[in-house]
Amino acid sequence: MEAADGEIEALCSIWEGVHVESPTPSERILKLKIKSLEDETTSASVVVEMIVKEGYPLIPPQVTISNPRGIGEPEFHELRRKIDRIIEENSDEMPIICEIFQECSDYLTENQHVNMDCSICLLSLSSSPIIVTSCDHFMHSMCFCRYLTVCLEEFRKEIREAQPYMKEKVDTNIVCPVCRESLTEENTIQNYNANIQKMIKETKQKQKTLRNKKRRASTTTEDVQNTMKRWHEEQRRLAKIYEKQKEKGGIIDIEEDKKRREFFIETGTAVVEEEEDPVI
């Protein structure tokens, strides 16, 4: 696993948050939620999971891409086809772990929000500023503020119409309009009004556009390319050292040594059999 571990180390130096597991000494599992732009809350993202086994890069990695956010379904399927193509066309058996992650990042940068509609009004996301919920769903900030206002009015009505002993039990927490995941956890009938008003204000402050996307993306890509260049140079340097040591006999080729031992055992066995024949 030396080849894989060296590239995994390079990968972790490029992207933060890479989760690496080693269920067995001959297997590595990598998982990363990769975004188009670093530190950009409105960036598209996918979760890349990769299984690398002993024999890599001769044995190609198994790659799964899931949880697309900020890209349309056609773009998501195209990304999967691109990754499959990289693996299939790697006839030279070159290291491709970092290349796969970089391809995902570059593709997201070029195709985020294309053919994407607001989860609330179903109009194009590009028509006005957008926000992203904590569960990674994209929508117009104006639509989300309207949704919060509607929720606030419904909570007021429900509390007003509830029996006195039931008012405290009214759930005033906000849920995502797409997946229904809770976006607040501590709202009560005493503080829900102030909390929701605060959410509306923060939504307007945090709304984002895609201005400067290309400039920031190119900077990130340049950093990755420089890291990959240094890593490949180090690989070539170590390969030369390995070949020199091998020529001098400083490295034992396990497979060749095994073949020599098998030949010796077979030859020795044949001699013993020849000596025993006359006795029979």
C-alpha positions as a Markdown table, in Angstrom:
| # | Residue | x | y | z |
|---|---|---|---|---|
| 1 | Met | 0.0 | 0.0 | 0.0 |
| 2 | Glu | 3.0 | 2.3 | -0.2 |
| 3 | Ala | 2.0 | 3.9 | -3.5 |
| 4 | Ala | -1.5 | 4.5 | -2.2 |
| 5 | Asp | -0.4 | 5.8 | 1.2 |
| 6 | Gly | 2.0 | 8.3 | -0.4 |
| 7 | Glu | -0.8 | 9.7 | -2.6 |
| 8 | Ile | -3.3 | 9.8 | 0.2 |
| 9 | Glu | -0.8 | 11.9 | 2.2 |
| 10 | Ala | -0.6 | 14.3 | -0.7 |
| 11 | Leu | -4.4 | 14.4 | -1.0 |
| 12 | Cys | -4.8 | 15.3 | 2.7 |
| 13 | Ser | -2.3 | 18.1 | 2.3 |
| 14 | Ile | -4.4 | 19.6 | -0.5 |
| 15 | Trp | -7.9 | 19.1 | 1.0 |
| 16 | Glu | -8.9 | 19.4 | 4.6 |
| 17 | Gly | -11.4 | 17.0 | 6.1 |
| 18 | Val | -10.4 | 13.8 | 4.2 |
| 19 | His | -11.6 | 10.9 | 6.4 |
| 20 | Val | -9.3 | 7.9 | 6.0 |
| 21 | Glu | -10.1 | 4.5 | 7.4 |
| 22 | Ser | -7.9 | 1.3 | 7.3 |
| 23 | Pro | -10.3 | -1.6 | 7.9 |
| 24 | Thr | -7.5 | -4.0 | 6.9 |
| 25 | Pro | -3.7 | -3.5 | 6.3 |
| 26 | Ser | -4.4 | -3.9 | 2.6 |
| 27 | Glu | -7.4 | -1.6 | 2.2 |
| 28 | Arg | -8.0 | 2.2 | 2.6 |
| 29 | Ile | -11.3 | 3.9 | 2.5 |
| 30 | Leu | -11.4 | 7.7 | 1.8 |
| 31 | Lys | -14.4 | 10.0 | 2.2 |
| 32 | Leu | -14.7 | 13.7 | 1.6 |
| 33 | Lys | -17.4 | 16.2 | 1.0 |
| 34 | Ile | -15.7 | 18.2 | -1.7 |
| 35 | Lys | -16.8 | 21.7 | -2.8 |
| 36 | Ser | -16.2 | 23.8 | -5.8 |
| 37 | Leu | -14.7 | 26.6 | -3.8 |
| 38 | Glu | -13.1 | 26.6 | -0.4 |
| 39 | Asp | -14.8 | 28.6 | 2.4 |
| 40 | Glu | -17.7 | 29.4 | 0.1 |
| 41 | Thr | -21.1 | 28.7 | 1.7 |
| 42 | Thr | -22.9 | 28.7 | -1.6 |
| 43 | Ser | -20.6 | 26.3 | -3.4 |
| 44 | Ala | -21.9 | 23.1 | -4.9 |
| 45 | Ser | -20.7 | 19.9 | -3.4 |
| 46 | Val | -20.7 | 16.1 | -3.7 |
| 47 | Val | -19.5 | 13.3 | -1.3 |
| 48 | Val | -16.7 | 11.3 | -2.8 |
| 49 | Glu | -16.0 | 7.8 | -1.3 |
| 50 | Met | -13.1 | 5.8 | -2.6 |
| 51 | Ile | -11.9 | 2.3 | -1.7 |
| 52 | Val | -8.3 | 1.6 | -2.5 |
| 53 | Lys | -6.9 | -1.9 | -2.2 |
| 54 | Glu | -3.5 | -3.6 | -2.3 |
| 55 | Gly | -2.1 | -3.6 | -5.8 |
| 56 | Tyr | -3.1 | 0.1 | -6.6 |
| 57 | Pro | -2.6 | 1.6 | -9.1 |
| 58 | Leu | -2.6 | -1.7 | -11.0 |
| 59 | Ile | -5.9 | -2.4 | -9.3 |
| 60 | Pro | -8.1 | 0.6 | -9.9 |
| 61 | Pro | -9.9 | 2.3 | -7.0 |
| 62 | Gln | -13.7 | 1.9 | -6.5 |
| 63 | Val | -15.3 | 5.3 | -6.5 |
| 64 | Thr | -18.8 | 6.3 | -5.3 |
| 65 | Ile | -20.2 | 9.8 | -5.7 |
| 66 | Ser | -23.3 | 10.8 | -3.8 |
| 67 | Asn | -25.3 | 13.6 | -2.1 |
| 68 | Pro | -25.1 | 16.2 | -5.0 |
| 69 | Arg | -25.9 | 19.7 | -3.8 |
| 70 | Gly | -25.9 | 22.8 | -6.0 |
| 71 | Ile | -25.7 | 20.9 | -9.4 |
| 72 | Gly | -28.6 | 19.6 | -11.5 |
| 73 | Glu | -29.3 | 15.9 | -12.1 |
| 74 | Pro | -27.9 | 16.0 | -15.7 |
| 75 | Glu | -24.6 | 17.5 | -14.5 |
| 76 | Phe | -24.4 | 15.0 | -11.6 |
| 77 | His | -24.7 | 12.1 | -14.0 |
| 78 | Glu | -22.1 | 13.6 | -16.4 |
| 79 | Leu | -19.7 | 14.0 | -13.4 |
| 80 | Arg | -20.1 | 10.3 | -12.6 |
| 81 | Arg | -19.4 | 9.4 | -16.3 |
| 82 | Lys | -16.2 | 11.6 | -16.2 |
| 83 | Ile | -14.9 | 9.8 | -13.2 |
| 84 | Asp | -15.7 | 6.4 | -14.7 |
| 85 | Arg | -13.8 | 7.4 | -17.8 |
| 86 | Ile | -10.7 | 8.5 | -15.9 |
| 87 | Ile | -10.6 | 5.1 | -14.2 |
| 88 | Glu | -11.3 | 3.1 | -17.5 |
| 89 | Glu | -8.7 | 5.1 | -19.5 |
| 90 | Asn | -5.9 | 4.7 | -17.0 |
| 91 | Ser | -4.1 | 2.2 | -19.1 |
| 92 | Asp | -0.7 | 3.4 | -18.0 |
| 93 | Glu | -1.7 | 2.4 | -14.4 |
| 94 | Met | -0.7 | 5.8 | -13.1 |
| 95 | Pro | -1.7 | 7.2 | -9.7 |
| 96 | Ile | -5.2 | 8.8 | -10.1 |
| 97 | Ile | -6.5 | 9.3 | -6.5 |
| 98 | Cys | -5.7 | 13.0 | -6.5 |
| 99 | Glu | -6.8 | 13.4 | -10.1 |
| 100 | Ile | -10.2 | 12.1 | -9.3 |
| 101 | Phe | -10.8 | 14.5 | -6.4 |
| 102 | Gln | -9.4 | 17.4 | -8.5 |
| 103 | Glu | -11.7 | 16.5 | -11.4 |
| 104 | Cys | -14.7 | 16.7 | -9.1 |
| 105 | Ser | -13.7 | 20.1 | -7.7 |
| 106 | Asp | -13.1 | 21.5 | -11.2 |
| 107 | Tyr | -16.3 | 20.1 | -12.6 |
| 108 | Leu | -18.4 | 21.6 | -9.7 |
| 109 | Thr | -16.7 | 25.0 | -10.2 |
| 110 | Glu | -17.7 | 25.0 | -13.9 |
| 111 | Asn | -21.2 | 23.6 | -13.5 |
| 112 | Gln | -22.5 | 24.7 | -10.1 |
| 113 | His | -26.1 | 26.1 | -10.2 |
| 114 | Val | -26.5 | 25.3 | -13.9 |
| 115 | Asn | -30.0 | 24.0 | -14.5 |
| 116 | Met | -30.7 | 24.4 | -10.7 |
| 117 | Asp | -34.0 | 25.8 | -9.5 |
| 118 | Cys | -34.9 | 27.3 | -6.2 |
| 119 | Ser | -36.4 | 24.7 | -3.9 |
| 120 | Ile | -39.3 | 27.0 | -3.0 |
| 121 | Cys | -40.3 | 29.0 | -6.1 |
| 122 | Leu | -38.8 | 26.5 | -8.7 |
| 123 | Leu | -37.3 | 29.4 | -10.7 |
| 124 | Ser | -33.7 | 29.5 | -11.7 |
| 125 | Leu | -31.3 | 30.1 | -8.9 |
| 126 | Ser | -29.3 | 32.6 | -11.0 |
| 127 | Ser | -32.2 | 35.1 | -11.0 |
| 128 | Ser | -31.5 | 36.5 | -7.5 |
| 129 | Pro | -29.2 | 36.1 | -4.5 |
| 130 | Ile | -29.2 | 32.7 | -2.9 |
| 131 | Ile | -28.6 | 31.0 | 0.5 |
| 132 | Val | -27.8 | 27.5 | 1.5 |
| 133 | Thr | -29.4 | 25.8 | 4.5 |
| 134 | Ser | -27.3 | 23.9 | 7.1 |
| 135 | Cys | -28.5 | 20.7 | 5.3 |
| 136 | Asp | -27.1 | 22.0 | 2.0 |
| 137 | His | -30.3 | 22.9 | 0.1 |
| 138 | Phe | -30.2 | 25.9 | -2.2 |
| 139 | Met | -32.9 | 28.5 | -2.5 |
| 140 | His | -33.4 | 32.2 | -3.1 |
| 141 | Ser | -32.8 | 34.2 | 0.1 |
| 142 | Met | -36.0 | 36.2 | -0.6 |
| 143 | Cys | -38.0 | 32.9 | -0.9 |
| 144 | Phe | -36.5 | 31.6 | 2.3 |
| 145 | Cys | -37.3 | 34.8 | 4.2 |
| 146 | Arg | -40.9 | 34.6 | 2.9 |
| 147 | Tyr | -41.0 | 31.0 | 4.1 |
| 148 | Leu | -39.8 | 32.0 | 7.5 |
| 149 | Thr | -42.5 | 34.7 | 7.7 |
| 150 | Val | -45.2 | 32.2 | 6.8 |
| 151 | Cys | -44.0 | 29.9 | 9.5 |
| 152 | Leu | -44.0 | 32.7 | 12.0 |
| 153 | Glu | -47.6 | 33.6 | 11.2 |
| 154 | Glu | -48.7 | 29.9 | 11.4 |
| 155 | Phe | -47.0 | 29.5 | 14.8 |
| 156 | Arg | -48.8 | 32.6 | 16.1 |
| 157 | Lys | -52.1 | 31.3 | 14.8 |
| 158 | Glu | -51.6 | 27.8 | 16.3 |
| 159 | Ile | -50.6 | 29.2 | 19.7 |
| 160 | Arg | -53.5 | 31.6 | 19.7 |
| 161 | Glu | -56.0 | 28.9 | 18.9 |
| 162 | Ala | -54.5 | 26.3 | 21.2 |
| 163 | Gln | -56.1 | 25.5 | 24.6 |
| 164 | Pro | -54.2 | 27.2 | 27.5 |
| 165 | Tyr | -52.7 | 23.9 | 28.7 |
| 166 | Met | -51.5 | 23.0 | 25.1 |
| 167 | Lys | -49.8 | 26.3 | 24.2 |
| 168 | Glu | -46.5 | 25.2 | 25.7 |
| 169 | Lys | -46.5 | 22.1 | 23.5 |
| 170 | Val | -46.8 | 23.9 | 20.2 |
| 171 | Asp | -43.6 | 23.1 | 18.2 |
| 172 | Thr | -42.2 | 26.5 | 17.0 |
| 173 | Asn | -39.0 | 25.2 | 15.5 |
| 174 | Ile | -38.2 | 25.8 | 11.8 |
| 175 | Val | -37.6 | 22.9 | 9.5 |
| 176 | Cys | -36.0 | 22.8 | 6.0 |
| 177 | Pro | -38.7 | 23.3 | 3.4 |
| 178 | Val | -37.0 | 20.5 | 1.3 |
| 179 | Cys | -36.0 | 17.7 | 3.6 |
| 180 | Arg | -37.8 | 18.7 | 6.9 |
| 181 | Glu | -34.6 | 18.6 | 8.9 |
| 182 | Ser | -34.8 | 20.9 | 11.9 |
| 183 | Leu | -33.0 | 24.2 | 11.4 |
| 184 | Thr | -33.6 | 25.4 | 15.0 |
| 185 | Glu | -33.8 | 23.4 | 18.2 |
| 186 | Glu | -34.4 | 25.7 | 21.1 |
| 187 | Asn | -37.5 | 27.7 | 20.0 |
| 188 | Thr | -40.2 | 28.1 | 22.6 |
| 189 | Ile | -43.4 | 30.1 | 22.6 |
| 190 | Gln | -41.5 | 32.7 | 24.6 |
| 191 | Asn | -38.6 | 33.2 | 22.2 |
| 192 | Tyr | -39.7 | 31.9 | 18.8 |
| 193 | Asn | -40.8 | 35.3 | 17.5 |
| 194 | Ala | -37.4 | 36.9 | 18.3 |
| 195 | Asn | -35.4 | 33.9 | 17.0 |
| 196 | Ile | -37.2 | 33.8 | 13.7 |
| 197 | Gln | -36.9 | 37.5 | 13.2 |
| 198 | Lys | -33.2 | 37.1 | 13.8 |
| 199 | Met | -33.0 | 34.3 | 11.2 |
| 200 | Ile | -34.7 | 36.5 | 8.6 |
| 201 | Lys | -32.1 | 39.3 | 9.3 |
| 202 | Glu | -29.2 | 36.9 | 9.2 |
| 203 | Thr | -30.5 | 35.4 | 5.9 |
| 204 | Lys | -30.4 | 38.8 | 4.3 |
| 205 | Gln | -26.9 | 39.4 | 5.6 |
| 206 | Lys | -25.6 | 36.0 | 4.4 |
| 207 | Gln | -27.1 | 35.9 | 0.9 |
| 208 | Lys | -24.6 | 35.3 | -1.8 |
| 209 | Thr | -24.1 | 35.8 | -5.4 |
| 210 | Leu | -21.5 | 34.0 | -7.7 |
| 211 | Arg | -19.4 | 37.1 | -8.4 |
| 212 | Asn | -15.6 | 36.4 | -8.3 |
| 213 | Lys | -16.3 | 32.6 | -8.6 |
| 214 | Lys | -13.9 | 32.1 | -11.5 |
| 215 | Arg | -11.1 | 34.2 | -10.0 |
| 216 | Arg | -11.3 | 32.3 | -6.6 |
| 217 | Ala | -11.6 | 29.0 | -8.3 |
| 218 | Ser | -8.5 | 29.5 | -10.4 |
| 219 | Thr | -6.5 | 30.4 | -7.3 |
| 220 | Thr | -7.6 | 27.2 | -5.6 |
| 221 | Thr | -6.8 | 25.1 | -8.7 |
| 222 | Glu | -3.3 | 26.7 | -9.0 |
| 223 | Asp | -2.5 | 25.7 | -5.4 |
| 224 | Val | -3.6 | 22.1 | -6.1 |
| 225 | Gln | -1.6 | 21.9 | -9.3 |
| 226 | Asn | 1.6 | 23.2 | -7.5 |
| 227 | Thr | 1.1 | 20.6 | -4.7 |
| 228 | Met | 0.6 | 17.8 | -7.3 |
| 229 | Lys | 3.7 | 18.9 | -9.3 |
| 230 | Arg | 5.8 | 18.7 | -6.2 |
| 231 | Trp | 4.4 | 15.3 | -5.3 |
| 232 | His | 5.1 | 13.9 | -8.8 |
| 233 | Glu | 8.7 | 15.3 | -8.7 |
| 234 | Glu | 9.2 | 13.5 | -5.3 |
| 235 | Gln | 7.8 | 10.3 | -6.8 |
| 236 | Arg | 10.3 | 10.4 | -9.7 |
| 237 | Arg | 13.1 | 11.1 | -7.3 |
| 238 | Leu | 12.2 | 8.2 | -5.1 |
| 239 | Ala | 11.8 | 5.9 | -8.2 |
| 240 | Lys | 15.3 | 6.6 | -9.3 |
| 241 | Ile | 16.7 | 5.8 | -5.9 |
| 242 | Tyr | 14.7 | 2.6 | -5.8 |
| 243 | Glu | 16.1 | 1.5 | -9.2 |
| 244 | Lys | 19.7 | 2.2 | -8.2 |
| 245 | Gln | 19.3 | 0.3 | -5.0 |
| 246 | Lys | 17.7 | -2.6 | -6.8 |
| 247 | Glu | 20.6 | -2.7 | -9.3 |
| 248 | Lys | 23.1 | -2.9 | -6.5 |
| 249 | Gly | 21.2 | -5.7 | -4.8 |
| 250 | Gly | 20.1 | -3.6 | -1.9 |
| 251 | Ile | 16.4 | -4.5 | -2.5 |
| 252 | Ile | 15.1 | -8.1 | -2.7 |
| 253 | Asp | 12.5 | -8.7 | -5.3 |
| 254 | Ile | 10.1 | -11.0 | -3.3 |
| 255 | Glu | 8.5 | -12.6 | -6.4 |
| 256 | Glu | 11.8 | -13.4 | -8.1 |
| 257 | Asp | 13.2 | -14.7 | -4.9 |
| 258 | Lys | 10.1 | -16.9 | -4.4 |
| 259 | Lys | 10.5 | -18.3 | -8.0 |
| 260 | Arg | 14.2 | -19.2 | -7.3 |
| 261 | Arg | 13.2 | -21.0 | -4.1 |
| 262 | Glu | 10.5 | -22.9 | -5.8 |
| 263 | Phe | 12.9 | -24.0 | -8.6 |
| 264 | Phe | 15.4 | -25.2 | -5.9 |
| 265 | Ile | 12.8 | -27.2 | -4.1 |
| 266 | Glu | 11.5 | -28.8 | -7.3 |
| 267 | Thr | 15.0 | -29.7 | -8.4 |
| 268 | Gly | 15.9 | -31.1 | -5.0 |
| 269 | Thr | 12.8 | -33.2 | -5.0 |
| 270 | Ala | 13.5 | -34.6 | -8.4 |
| 271 | Val | 17.0 | -35.7 | -7.3 |
| 272 | Val | 15.6 | -37.6 | -4.3 |
| 273 | Glu | 13.1 | -39.4 | -6.4 |
| 274 | Glu | 15.9 | -40.5 | -8.9 |
| 275 | Glu | 18.0 | -41.9 | -6.0 |
| 276 | Glu | 15.0 | -43.9 | -4.6 |
| 277 | Asp | 14.1 | -45.6 | -8.0 |
| 278 | Pro | 16.8 | -48.3 | -7.8 |
| 279 | Val | 15.7 | -49.4 | -4.4 |
| 280 | Ile | 12.2 | -49.9 | -5.7 |
